[in-house]
Amino acid sequence: MAFNVSLLFAFLLIFLVSANGRSLQTNYTNVRTELERVLSSDYMRVKAVSLATDSYTGKTNYSDVLGLAALCTQYPWLLEDNEDPCLPPKWTWIQCNSDVSPRVIELDLNSKILFGQLPDFSTMDALQIIDLSQNGLSGPIPSFLGTFPDLQELNLAYNLFTGAVPDSLACNDKLKLSVEGNADLLTSTSCSTSDTPSPTANRNTDSSSTGSFRTPATTSRKKSNLPVILGATISAFVVFWIAVGIFAIFRHKARTAAAVAEACAPPGPSNPKDNIPMEEIPMNARPSNMSP
């Protein structure tokens, strides 16, 4: 067993060194084959356990044992020595509550090298936290992950998931969902009635976000800006013509005042208009002491 564990860590090290970006998808098949070969004896042991779960007599809830057996059958390296997962020494990658028949409430499978598509472990319906990050998991996100009634956190980051996020997960406001690092995963722009990606779906990018969906509704944003643009244009047009009107009024008053000033100026050689006949001076420009 110690030799098998050493080989497991050796293959894990090779995998971590060689895997980056899309090379992860091309390398994982060979690594998985080797791991299953090294742990073939454990694989047969887990398979036997999973087939015999109907005779299980331990204290851990039977529904949870079924779910754990499904995981261990596909990923034999998850199996630990204790036959009762929630009793001391408890399995290291689960957390259980303190019920008389303990329920598994957390799966911590971060970097457990799972690969492929997940088996259905939906019988573990007391789960509150599931961490499946950094495992090389591929294919569409299983819809059964959205059926856990008490699920609060689901971490699917840095895998190889494709397709769309199921609505049961994307539309769950009570769920903290992390999907960053899945380059080919589509995040729907809205909660639809099916798991089919919408035509305006966005590809998920590697970011520091927690996976919460930000849906850039570009079209609706343009439509909503149209009334603002029209309002601003009309307002500017009105203000411009008001300014023109005010300018014209002041200009007219200025010209009238200048005419009055010139008419009231004392006679003299410097005033070229002294010789203008009284009849040609506008009535409103004549001084009060002048008479026609």
GUKE-832736 format. One line per 2 residues: number of its first residue (from 1); their letters; for each residue x negated, y negated, z of N, C-alpha, C. Coordinates in nm, 3 decimals, decimal comma. Each point is the difference from the previous one (the first is absolute). Layout:
NUM) A) X Y Z X Y Z X Y Z | ...
This chain:
1) MA) -0,084 0,121 0,000 0,084 -0,121 0,000 -0,087 -0,126 0,000 | -0,109 0,002 0,075 -0,090 -0,116 0,004 -0,061 -0,025 -0,137
3) FN) -0,031 0,111 -0,074 -0,054 -0,014 -0,135 0,102 -0,065 -0,092 | 0,127 0,042 0,015 0,106 -0,058 -0,082 0,016 -0,148 0,026
5) VS) -0,007 -0,039 0,128 0,014 -0,141 0,036 -0,115 -0,082 -0,059 | -0,121 0,058 0,001 -0,115 -0,070 -0,056 0,018 -0,023 -0,150
7) LL) 0,049 0,104 -0,067 0,026 -0,015 -0,143 0,107 -0,104 -0,026 | 0,101 -0,002 0,087 0,107 -0,098 -0,015 -0,054 -0,142 0,008
9) FA) -0,086 -0,026 0,098 -0,056 -0,134 0,013 -0,094 -0,033 -0,116 | -0,070 0,101 -0,051 -0,089 -0,023 -0,113 0,080 -0,042 -0,123
11) FL) 0,108 0,072 -0,026 0,083 -0,036 -0,115 0,067 -0,136 0,021 | 0,038 -0,028 0,124 0,058 -0,131 0,030 -0,099 -0,110 -0,028
13) LI) -0,125 0,017 0,038 -0,102 -0,101 -0,024 -0,021 -0,021 -0,149 | -0,005 0,111 -0,076 -0,017 -0,011 -0,145 0,116 -0,077 -0,060
15) FL) 0,117 0,030 0,049 0,121 -0,066 -0,052 -0,004 -0,151 0,027 | -0,036 -0,038 0,122 0,000 -0,142 0,036 -0,105 -0,077 -0,079
17) VS) -0,113 0,064 -0,030 -0,105 -0,068 -0,073 0,037 -0,016 -0,147 | 0,062 0,104 -0,057 0,026 -0,001 -0,144 0,130 -0,068 -0,038
19) AN) 0,093 -0,010 0,093 0,134 -0,050 -0,034 0,007 -0,151 0,012 | 0,030 -0,068 -0,109 0,031 -0,142 0,003 0,090 -0,030 -0,119
21) GR) 0,098 -0,087 0,026 0,093 -0,037 -0,106 0,071 0,120 -0,058 | 0,004 0,009 -0,132 0,073 0,105 -0,065 -0,076 0,133 -0,001
23) SL) -0,127 -0,003 0,032 -0,073 0,126 0,008 0,055 0,088 0,110 | 0,072 -0,060 0,095 0,065 0,076 0,106 0,095 0,101 -0,060
25) QT) 0,075 -0,042 -0,101 0,100 0,088 -0,059 -0,064 0,115 -0,077 | -0,115 -0,023 -0,062 -0,065 0,104 -0,078 -0,080 0,097 0,086
27) NY) -0,042 -0,046 0,118 -0,084 0,085 0,084 0,077 0,085 0,100 | 0,121 -0,042 0,034 0,065 0,064 0,114 0,036 0,146 -0,026
29) TN) 0,027 0,039 -0,126 0,040 0,138 -0,030 -0,112 0,097 0,036 | -0,123 -0,031 -0,040 -0,113 0,089 0,030 -0,026 0,010 0,149
31) VR) 0,010 -0,114 0,069 -0,024 0,002 0,145 0,106 0,082 0,070 | 0,123 -0,017 -0,042 0,109 0,074 0,062 -0,019 0,150 -0,020
33) TE) -0,040 0,041 -0,122 -0,022 0,143 -0,029 -0,106 0,058 0,092 | -0,108 -0,076 0,020 -0,106 0,048 0,087 0,044 0,010 0,145
35) LE) 0,075 -0,099 0,044 0,047 0,003 0,139 0,093 0,120 0,023 | 0,087 0,027 -0,094 0,091 0,114 0,017 -0,076 0,131 -0,003
37) RV) -0,107 0,006 -0,081 -0,080 0,122 -0,003 -0,072 0,021 0,133 | -0,060 -0,108 0,053 -0,073 0,011 0,127 0,093 0,038 0,113
39) LS) 0,122 -0,054 -0,003 0,092 0,023 0,111 0,109 0,102 -0,036 | -0,033 0,091 -0,090 0,102 0,094 -0,047 0,053 0,087 0,114
41) SD) -0,084 0,037 0,096 0,046 0,083 0,112 0,101 -0,077 0,084 | -0,028 -0,130 0,025 0,095 -0,081 0,074 0,129 -0,018 -0,079
43) YM) -0,014 -0,010 -0,133 0,119 -0,018 -0,082 0,095 0,119 0,017 | -0,053 0,121 -0,004 0,085 0,118 0,017 0,060 0,004 0,140
45) RV) -0,076 -0,046 0,098 0,050 -0,002 0,137 0,119 -0,096 0,014 | -0,015 -0,120 -0,059 0,108 -0,097 0,007 0,121 0,049 -0,075
47) KA) -0,021 0,063 -0,115 0,112 0,053 -0,077 0,077 0,102 0,082 | -0,072 0,086 0,072 0,067 0,099 0,084 0,079 -0,068 0,111
49) VS) -0,059 -0,106 0,058 0,069 -0,072 0,107 0,127 -0,064 -0,053 | -0,008 -0,060 -0,119 0,116 -0,068 -0,055 0,112 0,098 -0,032
51) LA) -0,034 0,121 -0,039 0,103 0,099 -0,029 0,061 0,058 0,126 | -0,069 -0,014 0,111 0,048 0,060 0,125 0,059 -0,103 0,095
53) TD) 0,028 -0,122 -0,050 0,048 -0,105 0,090 0,139 0,031 0,056 | 0,075 0,089 -0,061 0,132 0,033 0,053 -0,009 0,073 0,134
55) SY) -0,117 0,052 0,031 -0,019 0,068 0,129 -0,079 -0,086 0,098 | -0,011 -0,127 -0,029 -0,078 -0,090 0,084 0,063 -0,012 0,139
57) TG) -0,085 0,008 0,104 0,051 -0,004 0,139 -0,064 -0,112 0,081 | -0,075 -0,090 -0,064 -0,066 -0,108 0,073 0,098 -0,109 0,042
59) KT) -0,051 -0,104 0,066 0,084 -0,109 0,051 0,019 -0,113 -0,100 | -0,096 -0,019 -0,091 0,016 -0,106 -0,099 0,126 0,025 -0,082
61) NY) 0,074 -0,107 -0,026 0,127 0,012 -0,072 -0,017 0,082 -0,127 | 0,092 0,092 -0,023 -0,011 0,093 -0,112 0,002 -0,071 -0,135
63) SD) 0,081 -0,105 -0,011 0,005 -0,075 -0,126 -0,136 -0,061 -0,033 | -0,069 -0,049 0,103 -0,132 -0,059 -0,021 -0,103 0,107 -0,036
65) VL) 0,014 0,118 0,059 -0,091 0,109 -0,034 0,015 0,038 -0,147 | 0,121 -0,001 -0,050 0,022 0,030 -0,142 -0,071 -0,103 -0,089
67) GL) 0,012 -0,129 0,037 -0,066 -0,103 -0,078 -0,151 0,012 0,005 | -0,056 0,028 0,118 -0,145 0,017 0,014 -0,047 0,122 -0,077
69) AA) 0,080 0,106 0,000 -0,036 0,121 -0,075 -0,005 -0,029 -0,149 | 0,093 -0,084 -0,049 -0,001 -0,035 -0,143 -0,128 -0,075 -0,036
71) LC) -0,042 -0,091 0,087 -0,123 -0,075 -0,024 -0,123 0,092 0,005 | -0,005 0,085 0,100 -0,117 0,086 0,017 -0,008 0,108 -0,108
73) TQ) 0,114 0,041 -0,053 -0,003 0,098 -0,108 -0,067 -0,058 -0,123 | 0,029 -0,127 -0,031 -0,060 -0,063 -0,117 -0,140 -0,053 0,030
75) YP) -0,023 -0,042 0,124 -0,131 -0,055 0,038 -0,051 0,079 0,122 | -0,060 0,116 -0,023 -0,036 0,089 0,112 -0,099 -0,060 0,098
77) WL) -0,080 -0,099 -0,044 -0,098 -0,058 0,091 0,064 -0,084 0,110 | 0,131 -0,021 -0,007 0,069 -0,072 0,107 0,029 0,088 0,121
79) LE) -0,005 0,130 -0,020 0,034 0,093 0,107 -0,098 -0,010 0,117 | 0,055 -0,002 0,121 -0,085 0,002 0,120 0,033 0,123 0,085
81) DN) -0,085 0,027 0,097 0,006 0,128 0,070 0,128 0,019 0,081 | 0,047 -0,107 0,065 0,116 0,016 0,086 0,125 0,033 -0,083
83) ED) 0,069 0,109 0,035 0,118 0,040 -0,075 0,121 -0,087 0,030 | -0,001 -0,071 0,114 0,109 -0,092 0,034 -0,053 -0,142 -0,018
85) PC) 0,035 -0,066 -0,110 -0,068 -0,125 -0,038 0,005 -0,111 0,104 | 0,109 -0,013 0,076 0,015 -0,113 0,092 -0,050 0,029 0,141
87) LP) -0,036 0,124 0,029 -0,048 0,033 0,135 -0,153 -0,007 0,003 | -0,056 -0,036 0,116 -0,146 -0,010 0,012 -0,067 0,134 -0,032
89) PK) -0,109 -0,001 -0,074 -0,057 -0,116 -0,069 0,079 -0,033 -0,126 | 0,061 -0,117 -0,001 0,087 -0,043 -0,110 -0,081 -0,013 -0,129
91) WT) 0,069 0,023 -0,114 -0,065 -0,021 -0,128 -0,044 -0,146 -0,012 | -0,116 -0,021 -0,055 -0,061 -0,133 0,004 0,067 -0,101 -0,094
93) WI) 0,070 0,044 -0,100 0,055 -0,093 -0,100 0,151 -0,025 0,016 | 0,053 0,037 0,116 0,141 -0,028 0,028 0,013 -0,065 0,138
95) QC) 0,113 -0,067 0,020 0,039 -0,050 0,131 0,141 0,050 0,029 | 0,023 0,039 0,125 0,130 0,057 0,037 0,060 -0,081 0,115
97) NS) 0,132 0,006 0,014 0,063 -0,064 0,114 0,001 0,095 0,120 | 0,065 -0,040 0,107 -0,005 0,078 0,125 0,128 0,079 0,026
99) DV) 0,076 0,027 -0,103 0,121 0,081 0,018 -0,035 0,139 0,048 | 0,100 0,068 0,055 -0,020 0,138 0,042 -0,042 0,085 -0,118
101) SP) 0,064 -0,023 -0,114 -0,043 0,059 -0,126 -0,062 -0,112 -0,082 | -0,131 -0,022 0,013 -0,064 -0,120 -0,057 0,027 -0,016 -0,149
103) RV) 0,023 -0,127 -0,040 0,015 -0,033 -0,141 -0,126 -0,070 -0,049 | -0,038 0,028 -0,124 -0,112 -0,069 -0,063 0,049 -0,136 -0,048
105) IE) -0,062 -0,107 0,050 0,044 -0,135 -0,035 -0,102 -0,074 -0,086 | -0,119 0,058 -0,018 -0,101 -0,068 -0,082 -0,088 0,101 -0,070
107) LD) -0,026 -0,027 -0,130 -0,097 0,077 -0,078 -0,114 -0,093 -0,037 | -0,119 0,028 0,047 -0,118 -0,080 -0,034 -0,088 0,084 -0,094
109) LN) 0,030 -0,011 -0,130 -0,070 0,080 -0,100 -0,093 -0,086 -0,085 | -0,047 -0,111 0,054 -0,092 -0,086 -0,072 -0,127 0,075 -0,035
111) SK) -0,036 -0,001 -0,129 -0,125 0,060 -0,049 -0,014 0,148 0,034 | 0,109 0,074 -0,007 -0,004 0,144 0,026 -0,020 0,080 -0,129
113) IL) -0,022 -0,067 -0,112 -0,024 0,064 -0,130 0,115 0,094 -0,034 | 0,117 -0,057 -0,022 0,118 0,081 -0,027 0,013 0,033 -0,149
115) FG) -0,012 -0,100 -0,088 0,007 0,019 -0,144 0,139 0,045 -0,046 | 0,020 -0,017 -0,132 0,120 0,052 -0,063 0,127 -0,067 0,051
117) QL) 0,110 0,073 -0,010 0,130 -0,049 0,043 0,035 0,059 0,136 | 0,063 -0,082 0,081 0,033 0,041 0,137 0,108 0,107 0,002
119) PD) -0,012 0,098 0,091 0,111 0,092 0,022 0,110 -0,070 0,080 | 0,118 0,052 -0,004 0,114 -0,060 0,070 -0,006 0,036 0,148
121) FS) -0,024 -0,101 0,084 0,001 0,024 0,145 0,110 -0,083 0,066 | 0,113 -0,015 -0,070 0,109 -0,084 0,047 0,072 0,058 0,122
123) TM) -0,029 0,126 0,036 0,061 0,056 0,123 -0,052 -0,070 0,125 | -0,111 -0,073 -0,012 -0,056 -0,071 0,115 0,070 -0,136 0,013
125) DA) 0,129 0,004 0,029 0,084 -0,119 -0,008 -0,012 -0,095 0,118 | -0,095 0,024 0,091 -0,024 -0,093 0,111 -0,121 -0,088 -0,026
127) LQ) -0,061 0,012 -0,117 -0,121 -0,075 -0,029 0,027 -0,151 0,000 | -0,093 -0,073 0,062 0,007 -0,145 0,006 -0,115 -0,066 -0,077
129) II) -0,115 0,068 -0,006 -0,118 -0,053 -0,069 -0,061 0,111 -0,085 | -0,028 -0,032 -0,127 -0,067 0,094 -0,091 -0,113 -0,074 -0,069
131) DL) -0,121 0,051 0,015 -0,117 -0,058 -0,066 -0,058 0,103 -0,097 | 0,018 -0,027 -0,129 -0,051 0,090 -0,105 -0,104 -0,071 -0,087
133) SQ) -0,061 -0,103 0,052 -0,091 -0,082 -0,080 -0,131 0,071 -0,031 | -0,060 -0,037 -0,115 -0,133 0,045 -0,042 -0,010 0,152 -0,009
135) NG) 0,092 0,057 -0,076 0,004 0,146 -0,010 -0,001 0,053 -0,142 | -0,001 -0,085 -0,101 0,002 0,050 -0,137 0,133 0,060 -0,040
137) LS) 0,107 -0,035 0,071 0,132 0,051 -0,034 0,043 -0,059 -0,134 | 0,065 0,081 -0,084 0,035 -0,044 -0,134 0,146 0,029 -0,029
139) GP) 0,043 -0,042 -0,120 0,138 0,020 -0,039 0,090 -0,107 0,060 | 0,130 0,013 -0,022 0,093 -0,099 0,057 0,009 0,012 0,152
141) IP) 0,033 -0,110 0,066 0,020 0,005 0,145 0,123 0,084 0,029 | -0,012 0,105 0,083 0,115 0,088 0,026 0,117 -0,076 0,062
143) SF) 0,119 0,023 -0,050 0,117 -0,071 0,051 0,037 0,042 0,141 | -0,045 0,120 0,043 0,036 0,045 0,135 -0,063 -0,087 0,108
145) LG) -0,105 -0,076 -0,036 -0,062 -0,089 0,099 0,096 -0,111 0,044 | 0,104 -0,023 -0,076 0,097 -0,102 0,037 0,119 0,054 0,078
147) TF) -0,007 0,126 0,040 0,113 0,061 0,071 -0,017 0,007 0,151 | -0,117 -0,042 0,051 -0,024 0,008 0,144 0,074 -0,114 0,070
149) PD) 0,096 0,029 0,086 0,085 -0,106 0,057 -0,073 -0,095 0,094 | -0,107 0,046 0,065 -0,069 -0,083 0,099 -0,134 -0,054 -0,049
151) LQ) -0,029 0,018 -0,130 -0,130 -0,039 -0,052 -0,019 -0,151 0,007 | -0,112 -0,044 0,059 -0,031 -0,142 0,016 -0,120 -0,043 -0,085
153) EL) -0,097 0,089 -0,020 -0,120 -0,032 -0,077 -0,033 0,116 -0,094 | -0,030 -0,036 -0,125 -0,042 0,099 -0,100 -0,117 -0,059 -0,078
155) NL) -0,116 0,063 0,013 -0,122 -0,049 -0,064 -0,038 0,095 -0,114 | 0,018 -0,048 -0,124 -0,033 0,078 -0,119 -0,116 -0,063 -0,076
157) AY) -0,075 -0,086 0,065 -0,103 -0,079 -0,068 -0,113 0,086 -0,054 | -0,059 -0,047 -0,111 -0,120 0,058 -0,059 0,016 0,148 -0,031
159) NL) 0,101 0,028 -0,079 0,020 0,133 -0,056 0,009 -0,014 -0,152 | 0,061 0,098 -0,065 0,013 -0,001 -0,146 0,147 0,010 -0,040
161) FT) 0,088 -0,054 0,082 0,143 0,009 -0,029 0,032 -0,077 -0,128 | 0,099 0,051 -0,074 0,044 -0,063 -0,124 0,152 -0,017 0,004
163) GA) 0,052 -0,068 -0,101 0,144 -0,019 -0,008 0,046 -0,114 0,089 | 0,126 0,007 0,041 0,060 -0,106 0,080 0,014 0,042 0,146
165) VP) 0,000 -0,098 0,088 0,026 0,026 0,142 0,149 0,029 0,016 | 0,038 0,110 0,062 0,143 0,031 0,017 0,073 -0,112 0,074
167) DS) 0,124 -0,025 -0,041 0,078 -0,105 0,064 0,018 0,025 0,149 | 0,004 0,127 0,040 0,018 0,033 0,141 -0,114 -0,054 0,085
169) LA) -0,115 -0,026 -0,062 -0,113 -0,060 0,069 -0,009 -0,149 -0,028 | 0,010 -0,038 -0,129 -0,017 -0,140 -0,039 0,109 -0,089 0,059
171) CN) 0,120 0,053 0,020 0,113 -0,080 0,047 0,024 0,013 0,150 | -0,089 0,067 0,070 0,016 0,019 0,144 -0,068 -0,116 0,074
173) DK) 0,080 -0,095 0,046 -0,055 -0,119 0,067 -0,065 0,032 0,134 | 0,034 0,113 0,058 -0,054 0,036 0,132 -0,132 0,077 -0,009
175) LK) -0,042 0,029 -0,122 -0,120 0,083 -0,021 -0,120 -0,085 -0,038 | -0,112 0,022 0,067 -0,127 -0,062 -0,038 -0,068 0,093 -0,099
177) LS) 0,003 -0,038 -0,127 -0,049 0,085 -0,108 -0,129 -0,056 -0,058 | -0,103 0,086 -0,013 -0,128 -0,040 -0,058 -0,026 0,086 -0,123
179) VE) -0,014 -0,066 -0,116 -0,024 0,073 -0,125 -0,118 -0,057 -0,079 | -0,076 -0,092 0,056 -0,111 -0,059 -0,075 -0,103 0,106 -0,033
181) GN) -0,073 -0,025 -0,108 -0,105 0,094 -0,039 0,048 0,112 -0,089 | 0,128 -0,001 -0,043 0,051 0,097 -0,096 0,014 -0,073 -0,134
183) AD) -0,105 0,009 -0,082 -0,010 -0,086 -0,118 0,113 0,021 -0,100 | 0,054 0,121 -0,009 0,102 0,029 -0,100 0,141 0,003 0,060
185) LL) 0,014 -0,048 0,121 0,132 0,001 0,063 0,077 -0,124 -0,040 | 0,126 0,019 -0,036 0,086 -0,112 -0,039 0,087 -0,039 0,118
187) TS) 0,006 -0,130 0,027 0,089 -0,049 0,105 0,115 -0,073 -0,065 | 0,119 0,046 0,022 0,119 -0,057 -0,063 0,022 -0,143 0,047
189) TS) 0,052 -0,087 -0,091 0,023 -0,139 0,036 0,125 -0,018 0,085 | 0,081 0,102 0,009 0,120 -0,010 0,083 0,043 0,139 0,041
191) CS) 0,086 0,007 0,099 0,051 0,130 0,046 0,111 0,043 -0,094 | -0,027 0,099 -0,078 0,100 0,049 -0,095 0,071 0,121 0,057
193) TS) 0,081 0,065 -0,082 0,075 0,117 0,046 -0,068 0,129 -0,041 | -0,117 -0,009 -0,059 -0,073 0,120 -0,041 -0,147 -0,023 0,022
195) DT) -0,078 0,109 -0,020 -0,144 -0,008 0,019 -0,071 -0,034 -0,130 | 0,074 -0,036 -0,104 -0,060 -0,034 -0,129 -0,061 -0,139 0,005
197) PS) -0,126 -0,016 -0,040 -0,060 -0,133 0,005 0,070 -0,095 -0,094 | 0,019 -0,123 0,041 0,068 -0,098 -0,083 -0,093 -0,049 -0,110
199) PT) 0,056 -0,058 -0,110 -0,085 -0,049 -0,109 -0,096 -0,108 0,044 | 0,033 -0,072 0,107 -0,087 -0,109 0,046 -0,087 0,043 0,116
201) AN) -0,023 0,131 0,012 -0,078 0,050 0,113 -0,142 -0,051 -0,006 | -0,060 -0,015 0,119 -0,137 -0,049 0,010 -0,091 0,113 0,042
203) RN) -0,120 0,003 -0,057 -0,096 0,098 0,047 -0,058 -0,046 0,133 | -0,012 0,096 0,092 -0,055 -0,032 0,131 -0,150 -0,020 -0,012
205) TD) -0,054 -0,101 0,065 -0,143 -0,026 -0,004 -0,061 0,018 0,136 | -0,130 0,026 0,002 -0,072 0,013 0,127 -0,006 -0,135 0,066
207) SS) 0,067 -0,016 0,109 0,000 -0,128 0,071 -0,005 0,028 0,147 | -0,010 -0,105 0,078 -0,006 0,015 0,145 0,138 -0,005 0,062
209) ST) 0,104 0,004 -0,085 0,135 -0,005 0,055 0,035 0,133 0,061 | 0,109 0,004 0,071 0,044 0,122 0,064 0,091 0,080 -0,089
211) GS) 0,017 -0,044 -0,123 0,084 0,074 -0,090 0,139 -0,054 -0,009 | 0,029 -0,099 0,074 0,131 -0,061 -0,012 0,012 -0,057 -0,139
213) FR) 0,121 0,015 -0,061 0,014 -0,034 -0,139 0,025 -0,147 -0,017 | -0,079 -0,059 -0,087 0,021 -0,139 -0,039 0,041 0,004 -0,146
215) TP) 0,121 -0,038 -0,031 0,054 0,014 -0,134 0,003 -0,135 -0,070 | -0,094 -0,024 -0,094 -0,004 -0,130 -0,066 0,111 -0,015 -0,102
217) AT) 0,114 -0,052 0,037 0,113 -0,015 -0,090 -0,022 -0,124 -0,086 | -0,087 0,016 -0,103 -0,042 -0,114 -0,081 0,117 -0,062 -0,075
219) TS) 0,086 0,085 -0,059 0,111 -0,051 -0,079 0,096 -0,080 0,084 | 0,038 0,057 0,115 0,096 -0,070 0,086 -0,059 -0,129 0,055
221) RK) -0,134 -0,003 0,022 -0,063 -0,120 0,049 0,006 -0,111 -0,105 | -0,018 0,038 -0,129 0,008 -0,099 -0,105 0,141 -0,056 -0,011
223) KS) 0,100 0,090 0,013 0,138 -0,046 -0,009 0,033 -0,094 0,115 | -0,047 0,032 0,118 0,031 -0,082 0,115 -0,068 -0,136 -0,006
225) NL) -0,111 -0,012 -0,076 -0,071 -0,127 -0,011 0,063 -0,094 -0,103 | 0,085 0,053 -0,088 0,057 -0,082 -0,106 0,081 -0,117 0,051
227) PV) 0,093 0,018 0,098 0,074 -0,116 0,052 -0,091 -0,106 0,062 | -0,107 0,044 0,064 -0,093 -0,096 0,061 -0,067 -0,085 -0,107
229) IL) -0,044 0,066 -0,109 -0,067 -0,073 -0,108 0,096 -0,099 -0,065 | 0,125 0,046 -0,028 0,098 -0,090 -0,061 0,031 -0,118 0,091
231) GA) 0,018 0,027 0,129 0,030 -0,108 0,095 -0,111 -0,103 0,006 | -0,125 0,048 0,002 -0,113 -0,092 0,006 -0,010 -0,085 -0,127
233) TI) 0,027 0,063 -0,117 -0,006 -0,074 -0,127 0,106 -0,109 -0,006 | 0,124 0,036 0,035 0,110 -0,098 -0,002 -0,027 -0,115 0,097
235) SA) -0,049 0,035 0,120 -0,030 -0,104 0,100 -0,106 -0,096 -0,052 | -0,103 0,052 -0,063 -0,107 -0,085 -0,054 0,055 -0,091 -0,110
237) FV) 0,090 0,055 -0,085 0,059 -0,079 -0,107 0,080 -0,117 0,055 | 0,083 0,030 0,104 0,084 -0,105 0,061 -0,086 -0,107 0,064
239) VF) -0,103 0,043 0,075 -0,088 -0,096 0,067 -0,071 -0,089 -0,103 | -0,040 0,060 -0,113 -0,068 -0,078 -0,103 0,089 -0,112 -0,053
241) WI) 0,126 0,033 -0,030 0,088 -0,103 -0,056 0,043 -0,102 0,104 | 0,009 0,039 0,125 0,026 -0,099 0,106 -0,116 -0,100 0,007
243) AV) -0,123 0,053 -0,008 -0,118 -0,087 0,004 0,000 -0,094 -0,120 | 0,037 0,051 -0,118 0,006 -0,086 -0,119 0,103 -0,111 0,018
245) GI) 0,118 0,035 0,058 0,104 -0,100 0,023 -0,044 -0,108 0,096 | -0,065 0,042 0,110 -0,048 -0,098 0,099 -0,104 -0,092 -0,063
247) FA) -0,089 0,061 -0,081 -0,103 -0,082 -0,066 0,064 -0,102 -0,094 | 0,103 0,041 -0,074 0,066 -0,092 -0,094 0,068 -0,115 0,073
249) IF) 0,064 0,029 0,115 0,067 -0,105 0,079 -0,100 -0,102 0,050 | -0,110 0,051 0,058 -0,101 -0,093 0,052 -0,064 -0,081 -0,113
251) RH) -0,019 0,064 -0,115 -0,059 -0,073 -0,113 0,093 -0,112 -0,047 | 0,131 0,029 -0,004 0,096 -0,102 -0,040 0,002 -0,116 0,099
253) KA) -0,001 0,032 0,129 -0,002 -0,106 0,102 -0,126 -0,084 -0,010 | -0,112 0,065 -0,027 -0,126 -0,072 -0,012 0,003 -0,097 -0,117
255) RT) 0,056 0,046 -0,113 0,009 -0,088 -0,117 0,092 -0,119 0,026 | 0,113 0,027 0,069 0,093 -0,109 0,033 -0,066 -0,102 0,092
257) AA) -0,073 0,050 0,102 -0,068 -0,090 0,094 -0,106 -0,084 -0,071 | -0,068 0,061 -0,096 -0,102 -0,075 -0,074 0,063 -0,109 -0,084
259) AV) 0,117 0,031 -0,060 0,069 -0,100 -0,083 0,046 -0,116 0,086 | 0,052 0,030 0,119 0,044 -0,106 0,091 -0,117 -0,086 0,044
261) AE) -0,113 0,064 0,029 -0,118 -0,075 0,044 -0,049 -0,093 -0,108 | 0,001 0,047 -0,122 -0,047 -0,084 -0,110 0,096 -0,118 -0,024
263) AC) 0,130 0,027 0,017 0,099 -0,106 -0,023 -0,009 -0,108 0,107 | -0,035 0,040 0,119 -0,005 -0,094 0,113 -0,134 -0,071 0,012
265) AP) -0,094 0,033 -0,083 -0,132 -0,063 0,010 0,010 -0,148 -0,036 | -0,073 -0,095 0,067 0,005 -0,144 -0,030 -0,054 -0,028 -0,138
267) PG) 0,052 -0,106 -0,063 -0,048 -0,031 -0,137 -0,147 -0,040 0,001 | -0,065 0,030 -0,101 -0,142 -0,034 -0,011 -0,058 0,061 -0,124
269) PS) -0,119 -0,040 -0,033 -0,063 0,052 -0,122 -0,032 0,145 0,009 | -0,017 0,053 0,124 -0,036 0,141 0,014 0,118 0,090 -0,019
271) NP) 0,119 -0,054 -0,008 0,120 0,082 -0,013 0,049 -0,013 -0,142 | -0,027 0,093 -0,084 0,035 -0,012 -0,140 0,147 0,005 -0,024
273) KD) 0,074 0,036 0,099 0,144 0,010 -0,020 0,075 -0,122 0,050 | -0,076 -0,110 0,030 0,067 -0,120 0,050 0,092 -0,060 -0,105
275) NI) -0,035 0,025 -0,127 0,077 -0,062 -0,107 0,116 0,086 -0,048 | 0,029 0,109 0,072 0,112 0,087 -0,039 0,128 -0,075 0,031
277) PM) 0,089 -0,012 -0,094 0,127 -0,068 0,027 0,078 0,071 0,108 | 0,075 -0,079 0,074 0,078 0,055 0,111 0,097 0,106 -0,050
279) EE) 0,050 -0,017 -0,120 0,100 0,094 -0,052 -0,059 0,139 -0,020 | -0,134 0,011 -0,016 -0,062 0,130 -0,027 -0,041 0,072 0,127
281) IP) 0,012 -0,071 0,114 -0,034 0,067 0,128 0,121 0,080 0,047 | -0,017 0,128 0,035 0,113 0,079 0,047 0,062 -0,064 0,122
283) MN) 0,130 0,015 0,009 0,076 -0,060 0,111 -0,053 0,049 0,134 | -0,030 0,134 0,009 -0,044 0,054 0,128 -0,143 -0,037 0,032
285) AR) -0,071 -0,065 -0,096 -0,139 -0,038 0,025 -0,015 -0,149 0,024 | 0,111 -0,079 -0,005 -0,009 -0,145 0,021 -0,004 -0,029 0,149
287) PS) -0,082 -0,094 0,043 0,000 -0,038 0,143 0,135 -0,062 0,035 | 0,027 0,003 0,128 0,130 -0,049 0,046 0,016 -0,149 -0,021
289) NM) -0,112 -0,074 -0,013 0,011 -0,146 -0,015 0,008 -0,042 -0,144 | 0,002 0,103 -0,089 0,012 -0,032 -0,142 0,144 0,008 -0,041
291) SP) 0,032 -0,083 -0,093 0,136 0,005 -0,056 -0,012 0,008 -0,149 | 0,095 0,053 -0,067 -0,012 0,016 -0,144 0,003 -0,134 -0,069
